[in-house]
Every structure is written in structure tokens, then in C-alpha cells.
Amino acid sequence: MDADCAYRHCVGAIHGSVTLAVQRDMLWISVTKEAAGEDLLECFRHALASGHLATKMPTLVDLSSFTGNVDWQAIDQIRQLAPWGTGKGPRSRVAYVSRDSFFRFMLKIVEVLFPMTSHRQFDDQAHALEWLGEQR
């Protein structure tokens, strides 16, 4: 993130971390190593409380350094925090950067949990950002 970052919150420990940032009306999420689902949930709660996080915005989720397990309970709690995908404008897009071929199966579950947004997996950040930029 560079200097024009409107919001940034990072939690985690030696086993992994979660960074959530809002920059230029886009949500950036980075999950590393074996980050805990509770850390991800804390970041979303904090960002919503700060007023910086909208329910509909292009989102890049970087999982390229994530080696842990998906905490589905935390994902479900995030789903319940707000009416994600609602608001004016085109359908919100979420791009995931992950080189894990198994992730495409998990993405199917995420699509069911967050039906008001479009989800797509990418191998690299450049292609993910290109896809996210198409809706602007």
C-alpha cells in the first residue's frame, strides 16, 4: 500500500497475519501463512466500525502466501456482518490470488455464501487487478 491508503488494519502473529486496507475505493486483503480466521473477522469488524469499508467495492484477496486452513465459521460470521454486494453501481467483484488448484473448489462455497458479488481466482495480482479494473 502506498501513501494514499485511506485505511489499514493488520493483525496476526508469527504464525501468520491478516492485513485489510482500503485504497482508492478498493479493498485489499492479504492473508499470510497460517493466519487465524478470528484475525480476519477482527479486521472486518474494525474496518466496518471505522466507516471506511463499504458493502460494495472491488476487492483483491491475496492468498498467495496463505498455508493454513479456511475457517468457515469465521467466513460465515463475516457474511453476517453486513449486506455484502448491495448498493448502487455494477455488481461487486472479488478477485482471489491463489496458486492452489484446490482453491477453485472452495471458491464455489464462497460464491454461495456471498451471492451478490462476482468471484474469480487468478494466479497473479496483475491479472486480478486488470479484471477488477474492468468494472470501474
DSSP file (Angstrom, degrees, kcal/mol; ACC not computed):
  #  RESIDUE AA STRUCTURE BP1 BP2  ACC     N-H-->O    O-->H-N    N-H-->O    O-->H-N    TCO  KAPPA ALPHA  PHI   PSI    X-CA   Y-CA   Z-CA
    1    1 A M              0   0    0      0, 0.0     2,-0.1     0, 0.0     7,-0.0   0.000 360.0 360.0 360.0 144.3    0.0    0.0    0.0
    2    2 A D    >   -     0   0    0      1,-0.0     3,-1.4     0, 0.0     0, 0.0  -0.360 360.0 -75.2-106.4-169.1    1.2    3.5   -0.7
    3    3 A A  T 3  S+     0   0    0      1,-0.3    -1,-0.0    -2,-0.1     0, 0.0   0.707 120.1  65.7 -63.3 -24.0    0.7    6.8    0.9
    4    4 A D  T 3   +     0   0    0     19,-0.0    20,-0.6     2,-0.0     2,-0.5   0.205  68.2 132.3 -87.5  20.1   -2.9    7.4   -0.4
    5    5 A C  E <   -A   23   0A   0     -3,-1.4    18,-0.2    18,-0.2     3,-0.1  -0.596  42.0-163.7 -71.5 121.3   -4.2    4.4    1.6
    6    6 A A  E    S+     0   0A   0     16,-1.6     2,-0.3    -2,-0.5    17,-0.2   0.770  71.3   9.7 -78.1 -27.0   -7.4    5.6    3.4
    7    7 A Y  E     +A   22   0A   0     15,-1.5    15,-2.0    45,-0.1     2,-0.3  -0.993  60.8 174.5-155.3 142.9   -7.5    2.8    5.9
    8    8 A R  E     +A   21   0A   0     -2,-0.3     2,-0.4    13,-0.2    13,-0.2  -0.949   1.4 172.6-154.6 133.6   -5.2    0.0    7.0
    9    9 A H  E     -A   20   0A   0     11,-2.4    11,-2.8    -2,-0.3     2,-0.4  -0.988   7.0-176.1-142.9 131.1   -5.5   -2.6    9.8
   10   10 A C  E     +A   19   0A   0     -2,-0.4     2,-0.3     9,-0.2     9,-0.2  -0.993   5.3 171.0-132.4 133.7   -3.2   -5.6   10.4
   11   11 A V  E     +A   18   0A   0      7,-2.5     7,-3.1    -2,-0.4     2,-0.3  -0.946  25.5  85.5-135.3 159.0   -3.4   -8.3   12.9
   12   12 A G  E     -A   17   0A   0     -2,-0.3     5,-0.2     5,-0.3     2,-0.2  -0.789  47.1-122.0 140.5 178.2   -1.6  -11.6   13.5
   13   13 A A  E >   -A   16   0A   0      3,-2.0     3,-1.8    -2,-0.3    -2,-0.0  -0.570  56.3 -57.8-137.6-161.6    1.4  -13.2   15.0
   14   14 A I  T 3  S+     0   0    0      1,-0.3     3,-0.1    -2,-0.2    20,-0.1   0.748 127.9  60.4 -61.2 -24.8    4.4  -15.2   14.0
   15   15 A H  T 3  S-     0   0    0      1,-0.3    19,-3.1    19,-0.1    -1,-0.3   0.561 124.6 -52.0 -83.2  -7.6    2.1  -17.9   12.6
   16   16 A G  E <   -A   13   0A   0     -3,-1.8    -3,-2.0    17,-0.2     2,-0.3  -0.798  52.1-132.4 152.2 167.1    0.5  -15.6   10.1
   17   17 A S  E     -A   12   0A   0     15,-0.4    15,-2.7    -5,-0.2     2,-0.4  -0.957   3.8-143.1-146.1 163.0   -1.2  -12.3    9.6
   18   18 A V  E     -AB  11  31A   0     -7,-3.1    -7,-2.5    -2,-0.3     2,-0.5  -0.999  14.9-171.7-127.8 129.4   -4.2  -10.6    8.0
   19   19 A T  E     -AB  10  30A   0     11,-2.5    11,-2.6    -2,-0.4     2,-0.4  -0.989   1.5-175.2-121.2 130.1   -4.0   -7.1    6.5
   20   20 A L  E     +AB   9  29A   0    -11,-2.8   -11,-2.4    -2,-0.5     2,-0.3  -0.993  12.8 168.0-124.1 127.1   -7.1   -5.3    5.4
   21   21 A A  E     -AB   8  28A   0      7,-2.7     7,-3.3    -2,-0.4     2,-0.5  -0.985  28.3-146.9-140.4 148.8   -6.7   -1.9    3.6
   22   22 A V  E     +AB   7  27A   0    -15,-2.0   -16,-1.6    -2,-0.3   -15,-1.5  -0.978  28.7 165.1-115.3 121.8   -8.9    0.4    1.6
   23   23 A Q  E >   -AB   5  26A   0      3,-2.6     3,-1.0    -2,-0.5   -18,-0.2  -0.990  65.7 -10.9-141.4 127.3   -7.0    2.3   -1.1
   24   24 A R  T 3  S-     0   0    0    -20,-0.6    -1,-0.1    -2,-0.4     3,-0.1   0.908 127.8 -54.4  49.1  49.5   -8.5    4.3   -4.0
   25   25 A D  T 3  S+     0   0    0      1,-0.2     2,-0.4    32,-0.1    -1,-0.3   0.763 116.6 112.5  58.7  29.1  -12.0    2.8   -3.3
   26   26 A M  E <   -B   23   0A   0     -3,-1.0    -3,-2.6    31,-0.1     2,-0.5  -0.992  63.8-132.1-131.1 140.8  -10.8   -0.7   -3.4
   27   27 A L  E     -Bc  22  59A   0     31,-2.8    33,-2.7    -2,-0.4     2,-0.5  -0.790  20.1-167.2 -92.9 129.7  -10.5   -3.3   -0.6
   28   28 A W  E     -Bc  21  60A   0     -7,-3.3    -7,-2.7    -2,-0.5     2,-0.4  -0.975   5.9-178.2-117.6 126.4   -7.2   -5.1   -0.3
   29   29 A I  E     -Bc  20  61A   0     31,-3.0    33,-3.6    -2,-0.5     2,-0.5  -0.993   3.8-173.8-127.0 129.0   -6.9   -8.2    1.9
   30   30 A S  E     -Bc  19  62A   0    -11,-2.6   -11,-2.5    -2,-0.4     2,-0.5  -0.989   0.5-173.6-123.7 127.4   -3.7  -10.1    2.4
   31   31 A V  E     -B   18   0A   0     31,-2.3    34,-0.5    -2,-0.5     2,-0.3  -0.983  12.6-169.9-122.0 123.0   -3.7  -13.4    4.4
   32   32 A T  E >   - c   0  65A   0    -15,-2.7     3,-1.5    -2,-0.5   -15,-0.4  -0.815  42.4 -29.9-119.6 155.9   -0.3  -15.0    5.1
   33   33 A K  E 3  S- c   0  66A   0     32,-2.7    34,-3.2    -2,-0.3    35,-1.5  -0.114 121.3 -19.8  46.6-126.4    1.0  -18.3    6.5
   34   34 A E  T 3  S+     0   0    0    -19,-3.1    -1,-0.2    33,-0.2   -18,-0.2  -0.308  82.7 174.6-106.8  47.8   -1.4  -19.9    9.0
   35   35 A A    <   -     0   0    0     -3,-1.5     2,-0.2   -18,-0.2    34,-0.1  -0.189  31.7-113.4 -56.2 145.6   -3.4  -16.7    9.8
   36   36 A A    >>  -     0   0    0    -20,-0.2     4,-1.4     1,-0.1     3,-0.5  -0.552   8.2-130.5 -84.7 145.9   -6.4  -17.3   12.1
   37   37 A G  H 3> S+     0   0    0      1,-0.2     4,-2.5    -2,-0.2     5,-0.2   0.845 109.7  61.1 -59.7 -34.6  -10.0  -16.9   10.9
   38   38 A E  H 3> S+     0   0    0      1,-0.2     4,-2.5     2,-0.2    -1,-0.2   0.851 100.8  53.9 -62.5 -34.5  -10.6  -14.8   14.1
   39   39 A D  H <> S+     0   0    0     -3,-0.5     4,-2.1     2,-0.2    -1,-0.2   0.909 108.9  48.1 -66.0 -41.6   -7.9  -12.3   12.8
   40   40 A L  H  X S+     0   0    0     -4,-1.4     4,-2.0     2,-0.2    -2,-0.2   0.924 112.3  49.1 -62.9 -44.6   -9.7  -12.0    9.5
   41   41 A L  H  X S+     0   0    0     -4,-2.5     4,-2.5     1,-0.2    -2,-0.2   0.901 108.9  53.0 -61.6 -42.7  -13.0  -11.4   11.3
   42   42 A E  H  X S+     0   0    0     -4,-2.5     4,-2.7     1,-0.2    -1,-0.2   0.904 107.0  52.5 -59.8 -42.1  -11.4   -8.8   13.6
   43   43 A C  H  X S+     0   0    0     -4,-2.1     4,-2.5     1,-0.2    -1,-0.2   0.921 110.7  46.8 -61.4 -43.9  -10.1   -6.9   10.6
   44   44 A F  H  X S+     0   0    0     -4,-2.0     4,-2.4     2,-0.2     5,-0.2   0.920 112.7  49.1 -65.2 -43.5  -13.6   -6.8    9.0
   45   45 A R  H  X S+     0   0    0     -4,-2.5     4,-2.4     1,-0.2    -2,-0.2   0.932 113.5  46.9 -59.9 -45.7  -15.2   -5.7   12.3
   46   46 A H  H  X S+     0   0    0     -4,-2.7     4,-1.8     1,-0.2    -2,-0.2   0.913 112.5  49.2 -63.7 -44.3  -12.6   -2.9   12.7
   47   47 A A  H  X>S+     0   0    0     -4,-2.5     6,-1.1    -5,-0.2     5,-1.0   0.896 112.4  47.7 -65.7 -40.7  -13.0   -1.7    9.1
   48   48 A L  H ><5S+     0   0    0     -4,-2.4     3,-1.0     1,-0.2    -1,-0.2   0.926 111.5  50.4 -64.5 -44.1  -16.8   -1.6    9.3
   49   49 A A  H 3<5S+     0   0    0     -4,-2.4    -1,-0.2     1,-0.2    -2,-0.2   0.819 106.2  56.3 -63.7 -30.8  -16.7    0.3   12.6
   50   50 A S  H 3<5S-     0   0    0     -4,-1.8    -1,-0.2    -5,-0.2    -2,-0.2   0.692 107.6-126.5 -75.0 -17.7  -14.2    2.8   11.2
   51   51 A G  T <<5S+     0   0    0     -3,-1.0    -3,-0.2    -4,-0.7    -2,-0.1   0.487  83.4 106.1  85.4   2.8  -16.6    3.6    8.4
   52   52 A H      < +     0   0    0     -5,-1.0     2,-0.6     1,-0.0    -4,-0.2   0.678  58.6  81.1 -87.0 -18.9  -14.0    3.0    5.7
   53   53 A L        -     0   0    0     -6,-1.1     2,-0.2    -9,-0.1    -2,-0.1  -0.803  62.8-161.7 -99.1 119.1  -15.4   -0.3    4.4
   54   54 A A        -     0   0    0     -2,-0.6     3,-0.2     1,-0.1    33,-0.1  -0.594  26.0-124.9 -91.4 158.1  -18.4   -0.2    2.0
   55   55 A T  S    S+     0   0    0      1,-0.2    30,-3.7    -2,-0.2     2,-0.4   0.597 102.0  43.4 -78.1  -9.6  -20.6   -3.2    1.4
   56   56 A K  S    S+     0   0    0     28,-0.2    -1,-0.2    29,-0.2    32,-0.1  -0.878  76.6 118.9-140.5 105.3  -19.9   -3.0   -2.3
   57   57 A M        -     0   0    0     -2,-0.4   -31,-0.1    -3,-0.2   -32,-0.1  -0.972  67.0 -87.3-159.4 149.9  -16.4   -2.3   -3.6
   58   58 A P        -     0   0    0      0, 0.0   -31,-2.8     0, 0.0     2,-0.4  -0.369  50.6-162.2 -59.9 139.7  -13.9   -4.1   -5.8
   59   59 A T  E     -cd  27  94A   0     34,-2.2    36,-3.1   -33,-0.2     2,-0.5  -0.986  19.2-162.7-134.8 134.4  -11.8   -6.4   -3.6
   60   60 A L  E     -cd  28  95A   0    -33,-2.7   -31,-3.0    -2,-0.4     2,-0.6  -0.975   8.9-168.1-114.7 121.4   -8.5   -8.2   -4.1
   61   61 A V  E     -cd  29  96A   0     34,-3.3    36,-2.9    -2,-0.5     2,-0.8  -0.934   7.1-157.8-111.0 111.1   -7.8  -11.1   -1.7
   62   62 A D  E     +cd  30  97A   0    -33,-3.6   -31,-2.3    -2,-0.6     3,-0.2  -0.800  27.7 156.7 -95.1 108.2   -4.2  -12.2   -1.8
   63   63 A L  E >   +     0   0A   0     34,-2.5     3,-1.6    -2,-0.8    36,-0.2   0.153  37.9 113.6-110.1  14.1   -3.9  -15.8   -0.6
   64   64 A S  E 3  S+     0   0A   0      1,-0.3    -1,-0.1    33,-0.3    34,-0.1   0.726  86.2  36.7 -64.5 -21.2   -0.6  -16.5   -2.4
   65   65 A S  E 3  S+c   32   0A   0    -34,-0.5   -32,-2.7    -3,-0.2     2,-0.4   0.263  90.5 115.8-110.9  10.0    1.3  -16.8    1.0
   66   66 A F  E <   +c   33   0A   0     -3,-1.6   -32,-0.2   -34,-0.3   -34,-0.1  -0.680  26.5 162.3 -84.1 128.4   -1.6  -18.5    2.9
   67   67 A T        +     0   0    0    -34,-3.2   -33,-0.2    -2,-0.4    -1,-0.1   0.320  46.3  91.8-124.3   3.4   -0.8  -22.0    4.1
   68   68 A G  S    S-     0   0    0    -35,-1.5     2,-0.3     1,-0.1   -34,-0.1   0.024  80.0 -83.7 -88.1-164.6   -3.4  -22.5    6.7
   69   69 A N        -     0   0    0    -34,-0.1     2,-0.4   -35,-0.1    -1,-0.1  -0.758  42.7-105.4-102.2 149.3   -6.9  -23.9    6.7
   70   70 A V        -     0   0    0     -2,-0.3     2,-1.1     1,-0.1     3,-0.1  -0.620  24.9-144.4 -75.4 127.3  -10.1  -22.0    5.8
   71   71 A D     >  -     0   0    0     -2,-0.4     4,-2.1     1,-0.2     3,-0.3  -0.776  18.4-176.7 -93.3  92.5  -12.1  -21.1    8.9
   72   72 A W  H  > S+     0   0    0     -2,-1.1     4,-2.4     1,-0.2    -1,-0.2   0.796  79.7  58.6 -65.2 -29.2  -15.6  -21.4    7.5
   73   73 A Q  H  > S+     0   0    0      2,-0.2     4,-2.1     1,-0.2    -1,-0.2   0.921 107.9  45.9 -65.2 -42.6  -17.1  -20.3   10.8
   74   74 A A  H  > S+     0   0    0     -3,-0.3     4,-2.2     2,-0.2    -2,-0.2   0.902 111.7  52.1 -65.7 -40.7  -15.2  -17.0   10.6
   75   75 A I  H  X S+     0   0    0     -4,-2.1     4,-2.1     1,-0.2    -2,-0.2   0.913 110.1  49.0 -61.0 -42.7  -16.2  -16.6    6.9
   76   76 A D  H  X S+     0   0    0     -4,-2.4     4,-1.6     1,-0.2    -1,-0.2   0.886 109.5  51.6 -64.9 -38.7  -19.9  -17.2    7.8
   77   77 A Q  H  X S+     0   0    0     -4,-2.1     4,-0.6     2,-0.2    -1,-0.2   0.875 108.8  51.0 -65.7 -37.0  -19.6  -14.6   10.6
   78   78 A I  H >X S+     0   0    0     -4,-2.2     3,-1.1     1,-0.2     4,-0.6   0.907 106.8  55.2 -63.8 -41.5  -18.1  -12.1    8.1
   79   79 A R  H >< S+     0   0    0     -4,-2.1     3,-0.5     1,-0.3     5,-0.4   0.867 107.6  49.8 -57.8 -37.2  -21.0  -12.8    5.8
   80   80 A Q  H 3< S+     0   0    0     -4,-1.6    -1,-0.3     1,-0.2    -2,-0.2   0.587  92.5  77.9 -80.3 -11.1  -23.4  -11.9    8.6
   81   81 A L  H << S-     0   0    0     -3,-1.1    -1,-0.2    -4,-0.6    -2,-0.2   0.823 108.2  -6.3 -68.5 -32.2  -21.7   -8.6    9.4
   82   82 A A  S << S-     0   0    0     -4,-0.6     2,-2.0    -3,-0.5    -1,-0.1  -0.971  77.7 -91.1-158.1 163.3  -23.2   -6.6    6.5
   83   83 A P    >   -     0   0    0      0, 0.0     3,-1.7     0, 0.0    -3,-0.1  -0.501  54.8-156.9 -81.7  72.0  -25.3   -7.0    3.4
   84   84 A W  T 3   +     0   0    0     -2,-2.0    32,-0.3    -5,-0.4   -28,-0.2  -0.187  69.4  22.8 -55.8 134.7  -22.3   -7.6    1.1
   85   85 A G  T 3  S+     0   0    0    -30,-3.7     7,-0.3     1,-0.3     2,-0.3   0.385  92.7 121.4  92.3  -2.5  -22.7   -6.7   -2.5
   86   86 A T    <   +     0   0    0     -3,-1.7    -1,-0.3   -31,-0.3     2,-0.2  -0.680  38.2  68.6 -95.3 150.5  -25.6   -4.3   -2.1
   87   87 A G  S    S-     0   0    0     -2,-0.3     2,-0.1    -3,-0.1   -33,-0.0  -0.782  82.6 -41.1 136.0-179.2  -25.5   -0.7   -3.2
   88   88 A K  S    S+     0   0    0     -2,-0.2   -32,-0.0   -32,-0.1     0, 0.0  -0.356  92.2  34.3 -77.8 158.0  -25.5    1.3   -6.3
   89   89 A G  S    S-     0   0    0     -2,-0.1     3,-0.1     3,-0.0    -2,-0.1  -0.329  97.4 -24.8  96.9-176.5  -23.5    0.5   -9.4
   90   90 A P  S    S-     0   0    0      0, 0.0     3,-0.1     0, 0.0    45,-0.0  -0.153  85.7 -69.9 -68.0 165.2  -22.4   -2.7  -11.1
   91   91 A R        -     0   0    0      1,-0.1    26,-0.1    26,-0.1     2,-0.1  -0.292  58.6-109.9 -56.6 134.2  -22.1   -6.0   -9.3
   92   92 A S  E     - e   0 117A   0     24,-0.6    26,-3.0    -7,-0.3     2,-0.4  -0.380  31.7-145.8 -68.9 144.5  -19.2   -6.0   -7.0
   93   93 A R  E     - e   0 118A   0     24,-0.2   -34,-2.2    39,-0.1     2,-0.5  -0.907  11.0-164.8-116.9 142.0  -16.2   -8.2   -7.9
   94   94 A V  E     -de  59 119A   0     24,-3.0    26,-1.9    -2,-0.4     2,-0.5  -0.984   8.3-164.2-125.2 119.3  -13.8  -10.1   -5.6
   95   95 A A  E     -de  60 120A   0    -36,-3.1   -34,-3.3    -2,-0.5     2,-0.5  -0.887   4.0-158.7-105.3 131.2  -10.5  -11.4   -7.1
   96   96 A Y  E     -de  61 121A   0     24,-2.7    26,-3.1    -2,-0.5     2,-0.7  -0.930   5.9-152.7-111.9 129.3   -8.6  -14.0   -5.3
   97   97 A V  E     +de  62 122A   0    -36,-2.9   -34,-2.5    -2,-0.5     2,-0.3  -0.899  39.2 138.5-102.1 111.3   -4.9  -14.5   -5.9
   98   98 A S        -     0   0    0     24,-2.3   -34,-0.1    -2,-0.7    26,-0.1  -0.966  42.7-162.1-154.8 133.5   -4.0  -18.2   -5.2
   99   99 A R        +     0   0    0     -2,-0.3     2,-0.6   -36,-0.2    24,-0.1   0.378  63.1 111.6 -95.5   3.5   -1.8  -20.7   -6.9
  100  100 A D    >   -     0   0    0      1,-0.2     3,-1.3   -37,-0.1     4,-0.4  -0.690  57.4-156.7 -80.7 115.4   -3.6  -23.5   -5.0
  101  101 A S  T >  S+     0   0    0     -2,-0.6     3,-0.9     1,-0.3     4,-0.3   0.779  91.7  62.2 -65.7 -25.7   -5.6  -25.5   -7.6
  102  102 A F  T >> S+     0   0    0      1,-0.2     3,-1.6     2,-0.2     4,-1.0   0.739  84.6  78.7 -69.7 -22.2   -7.8  -26.8   -4.8
  103  103 A F  H <> S+     0   0    0     -3,-1.3     4,-2.3     1,-0.3    -1,-0.2   0.799  78.3  69.4 -59.1 -29.3   -9.0  -23.2   -4.1
  104  104 A R  H <> S+     0   0    0     -3,-0.9     4,-0.8    -4,-0.4    -1,-0.3   0.823  98.5  51.1 -61.3 -28.9  -11.3  -23.3   -7.1
  105  105 A F  H <> S+     0   0    0     -3,-1.6     4,-0.8    -4,-0.3     3,-0.4   0.879 109.5  48.9 -73.4 -38.4  -13.5  -25.8   -5.2
  106  106 A M  H  X S+     0   0    0     -4,-1.0     4,-2.0     1,-0.2     3,-0.5   0.838 102.4  63.8 -67.1 -32.4  -13.6  -23.6   -2.1
  107  107 A L  H  X S+     0   0    0     -4,-2.3     4,-2.4     1,-0.2    -1,-0.2   0.833  94.2  60.8 -61.5 -32.8  -14.5  -20.6   -4.3
  108  108 A K  H  X S+     0   0    0     -4,-0.8     4,-1.2    -3,-0.4    -1,-0.2   0.885 105.6  47.3 -61.2 -39.3  -17.8  -22.4   -5.2
  109  109 A I  H  X S+     0   0    0     -4,-0.8     4,-2.2    -3,-0.5     3,-0.3   0.913 110.1  52.3 -68.0 -42.9  -18.7  -22.3   -1.5
  110  110 A V  H  X S+     0   0    0     -4,-2.0     4,-2.4     1,-0.2    -2,-0.2   0.885 104.8  56.7 -60.7 -39.0  -17.8  -18.6   -1.2
  111  111 A E  H  < S+     0   0    0     -4,-2.4    -1,-0.2     1,-0.2    -2,-0.2   0.858 108.5  47.0 -61.3 -35.4  -20.0  -17.9   -4.2
  112  112 A V  H  < S+     0   0    0     -4,-1.2    -1,-0.2    -3,-0.3    -2,-0.2   0.891 113.3  47.9 -72.3 -40.2  -22.9  -19.4   -2.4
  113  113 A L  H  < S+     0   0    0     -4,-2.2    -2,-0.2     1,-0.3    -1,-0.2   0.827 123.1  32.8 -70.2 -32.0  -22.2  -17.5    0.8
  114  114 A F  S >< S+     0   0    0     -4,-2.4     3,-1.3    -5,-0.2    -1,-0.3  -0.633  70.2 161.1-124.9  71.9  -21.8  -14.2   -1.0
  115  115 A P  T 3   +     0   0    0      0, 0.0    -1,-0.1     0, 0.0    -2,-0.1   0.643  66.0  66.6 -72.7 -15.0  -24.2  -14.4   -3.9
  116  116 A M  T 3  S+     0   0    0    -32,-0.3   -24,-0.6     2,-0.0     2,-0.3   0.396  97.7  63.3 -87.5   4.7  -24.4  -10.6   -4.6
  117  117 A T  E <  S-e   92   0A   0     -3,-1.3     2,-0.4    -6,-0.2   -24,-0.2  -0.913  79.8-122.7-127.3 154.6  -20.8  -10.5   -5.7
  118  118 A S  E     -e   93   0A   0    -26,-3.0   -24,-3.0    -2,-0.3     2,-0.4  -0.806  28.8-161.8 -94.3 137.3  -18.8  -12.0   -8.6
  119  119 A H  E     +e   94   0A   0     -2,-0.4     2,-0.3   -26,-0.2   -24,-0.2  -0.947  13.8 168.8-124.3 139.7  -15.8  -14.1   -7.5
  120  120 A R  E     -e   95   0A   0    -26,-1.9   -24,-2.7    -2,-0.4     2,-0.3  -0.987  24.5-134.6-152.8 142.0  -12.8  -15.2   -9.6
  121  121 A Q  E     -e   96   0A   0     -2,-0.3     2,-0.3   -26,-0.2   -24,-0.2  -0.748  22.5-176.2 -97.7 142.8   -9.4  -16.8   -9.0
  122  122 A F  E     -e   97   0A   0    -26,-3.1   -24,-2.3    -2,-0.3     3,-0.1  -0.948  30.1-139.7-134.3 155.0   -6.2  -15.6  -10.5
  123  123 A D  S    S+     0   0    0     -2,-0.3     2,-0.3   -26,-0.2   -26,-0.1   0.692  88.7  26.3 -84.1 -21.2   -2.6  -16.9  -10.4
  124  124 A D  S  > S-     0   0    0    -28,-0.1     4,-1.5     1,-0.1     3,-0.1  -0.970  74.4-120.3-145.0 158.1   -1.1  -13.4  -10.1
  125  125 A Q  H  > S+     0   0    0     -2,-0.3     4,-2.8     1,-0.2     5,-0.2   0.827 105.9  62.7 -66.8 -34.7   -2.1   -9.9   -8.9
  126  126 A A  H  > S+     0   0    0      1,-0.2     4,-1.9     2,-0.2    -1,-0.2   0.925 107.3  42.4 -60.4 -46.4   -1.7   -8.2  -12.2
  127  127 A H  H  > S+     0   0    0      2,-0.2     4,-2.1     1,-0.2    -1,-0.2   0.862 113.5  53.4 -69.3 -35.0   -4.4  -10.2  -13.9
  128  128 A A  H  X S+     0   0    0     -4,-1.5     4,-2.3     2,-0.2    -2,-0.2   0.929 110.0  47.1 -63.5 -44.9   -6.6   -9.9  -10.8
  129  129 A L  H  X S+     0   0    0     -4,-2.8     4,-2.3     2,-0.2    -2,-0.2   0.866 109.1  54.8 -65.9 -36.0   -6.3   -6.1  -10.9
  130  130 A E  H  X S+     0   0    0     -4,-1.9     4,-0.9    -5,-0.2    -1,-0.2   0.931 110.4  45.8 -61.2 -45.9   -7.0   -6.0  -14.6
  131  131 A W  H >< S+     0   0    0     -4,-2.1     3,-0.6     1,-0.2     4,-0.4   0.897 113.5  49.1 -64.8 -41.1  -10.3   -7.9  -14.0
  132  132 A L  H >< S+     0   0    0     -4,-2.3     3,-1.1     1,-0.2     4,-0.3   0.869 106.8  56.8 -66.2 -36.3  -11.2   -5.7  -11.1
  133  133 A G  H >< S+     0   0    0     -4,-2.3     3,-1.1     1,-0.2    -1,-0.2   0.708  89.8  74.4 -69.1 -20.7  -10.5   -2.5  -13.1
  134  134 A E  T << S+     0   0    0     -4,-0.9    -1,-0.2    -3,-0.6    -2,-0.2   0.751  92.9  54.1 -64.7 -24.3  -12.9   -3.5  -15.9
  135  135 A Q  T <         0   0    0     -3,-1.1    -1,-0.2    -4,-0.4    -2,-0.2   0.595 360.0 360.0 -88.2  -9.7  -15.9   -2.6  -13.7
  136  136 A R    <         0   0    0     -3,-1.1    -1,-0.2    -4,-0.3    -2,-0.1   0.471 360.0 360.0 -82.1 360.0  -14.7    0.9  -12.9
